[in-house]
């Protein structure tokens, strides 16, 4: 089916390139390529639509040239400028003299064309040969990385060479701007244990290796998630009808579960951003295997009753999520939260208690160790409070290890203790709520989304896969209260005396909405977790009562921490004060 894929696709400000079919290793090949001609034509169209002075320059210099012929004229000129000076070109062909006589305008056109290319979100993929067994594929990975570097260097070289020949001067400052692909992927056809219901997905290639050239800055259409995920009673093959030539699959590990995330190419920027959030599944997790979770993102079927649906496929023991093609779901939160909703329901079936929260392992220099879980819905301050630990000016903390940042589950380890397990190796956090400068400290690993808007986000790797599946015994379980002030009657950290008292607060799930969803004001979400808990409230309630009873009997301290993140003016000082109060408690645990 891969042969049906186009050499390149330009869609929704994205350029998606099959490198095997757009391969260029010389300036001549690059400038003769259909992609370059297409980009030149689109650039001219854009300058004409804007009434740009550059388009006026072309009309003045080439009054007899038709609009449809301008792209071909400029492409021919650029091919010559990659090798010759303007004087040499005019001596060979005087048709180019009117444009070459106005070198300043021509140089400006080159700069704007280069910027036009760089403003696209650019993606490169390369198909690896299909394997018959789980053999080592490092060679293909090395070739793919090398190809990406070569493409980037070639684009940069051609741009500079053309500009230098026009001006007759070399730059005095060389800026090594990212000129190639922002992201790339090595894809492969892999045979998996595909039930009949999902046969339309069987020919979609899998991403086996992803490449990110950070910092990556993306501008998805939406900037918040809306509504809830709706469960459907039945799933038909017609609902999953797709054209495999426009789809890819990113296989990831959501905790211990394997998730196949199928996505339409128009959502490639969000899908590849999963590389900073989840562990990529191994070949052995795919070939001949049936996934625990399936998500299909970008469906156009008329049978979908809502934009976000899920289905519990009991016959095949697969949790399936469906997201309808829409600009409204062009937001990373839909990828993340749908996958985690499926994970949480699957965990409930396995006897685990999913928690919407963050967990950290803290070790002090005196040997004190503590594993802390902070539960809270979006904007409650769970991640921000843990991040504040990192920036505390204290020499007490010698190790701070993130177990999970947003979603995990509670289980019972081999020692009979309640332990925390994670789902993600990365974090999807609000830029506004981070300590000033933190995003820039981590810029070399980051993917930014809509950094100029409210609810700007950062996706960054924060932990390793072995930590999230290990299972760390829980010492402190706290609810993130972001709406109450701290005073004599309301300390930063407060503990409950009974399981019933604790369950009442956790069930209520109160928080001041921060604009990360379509909610406003003081809202309540069952267990601060709209992702699986309310959908399976009966079994969740039974698990919650059992786990809270077990924790109280084992001496786990359960309470709430007032982050004040929802109170205006305390976005930074609130989580910091909360983390200072929590650190004092951790210091006293040894006593």
Buried (B, 14 or more C-beta within 10 A) or exposed (E): EBEEBBBBBBEBEBBBBBBEBBBBEEBEEBBBBEBBBBBBBBBBBBBBEEEBEBBEBBEEBBEEBEEEEBBEBBBBBBBBBBEBBBEEBBEEEEBBEBBBEBEEBBBBBBEBBBEBBBEBBBBBBBBBEEBEEEEEBEEBBEEBBEBBEBBBEBBBBBBBBBBBBBBEEEEEEEEEEBBBBBBBBBBBBBEBEBBEBBEBBBBBBBBBBBBBBBBBBBBBEBBBBBEBBBBBEEBEEEBBEBBBBBBBBBBBBBBBBBBBBBBBBBBBBBBBBBBBBBBBBEBEBBBEBBBBBBBBBBBEBEEBEBBBBBBBBEEBEBBBBBBBBBEBBBBBBBBBBBBBBBBBBBBBBEEBBBBBBBBBBBBBEEEBBBBBBBBBBBBBBBBBBBBBBEBBEEEBBEEBBBBBBBBBBBBBBEEEBBBBBBBBBBBBBBBBBBBEEBBEEBEEBBBBBBBEEEBBBBBBBBBEBEBBBBBBBBBBBBBBBBBBEBEEEEBBBBBBEEBEEBBEBBBBBBBBBBBBBEBEEEBEBBBBBBBBBBBBBEBBBEBBBBBBBBBBEEEBBBBBBBBBBBBEEBBBEBBBBBBBBBBEBBBEBEE
